[in-house]
């Protein structure tokens, strides 16, 4: 997607001028509502440009940034014992939900989005694409320093459920290697690319890399199609409930513009945005 940098800077400036609407409490969550890997795949839906980019170079041809001590992630809370292998939602009995973001796109947009969340005390979960970390290694530190959570969204954002097992393993492992180098941890969560749910093969490969849990979602406002900030806000507030895991995208200015209204609307419903680990603790 081509982004007008002046528009991005104006959007970021407007967001920075917004006053905080009060801190959102951080709480812990529980088990899934029982949706599983047999739900409908979203791999066949029209994909935005950022989901159809050419694969990045192999690890041997890519730069290998050194870990930054200040990028060390915060200690994660232990998950509830009954947390399923694939998490679709957290508990419906607690007034909290997780806003999760596919990590890719212009770093100025990503930074503006993180700032908008932090102004309202919200903690996000970012599932980063490895090729994005190759291009923007500093973004890992920026995400963690804001109190957010960072996870794995494959190396090249291809249709992982249609791959051979060895290909899927490599896609997951390459991104994990980048996270390890940049933060000292591969992160807790893996989210499959170009699919809402992981099939059995992908779950197995994720486990082999070190991810005991796959993070799916139950709310998809389709912000990747750039329907406008008002539409994104309306879709999230209409569908999200206690325990929801909402799938959003970092590379879209409309999502940045929508986030303050989303957070204010959720607060008005008594809902607080926490990380996926806090939701499932």
Protein Blocks (a to p, Z undefined) as FASTA:
>chain_A
ZZdfklmmmmmmmmmmpccebiaddddddddehiafkbccfklpccdfklmcccdddfkl
pccddddfklpccddddddfklcfbdfbdcfkbccdddddddedjfklmmmmmmmmmmno
pacdddddfklmmmmmmlmmmmmmnopacddebjnopafklpcfklmmmmmmmmmmmmmm
mnopgbjbdcdehiabdcfklmmmmmmnopabdcddfbdghlmnonojklmmmmmmmmgc
ghiacdddfklmklmmmmmmmmmmmmmnopacddfklmmZZ
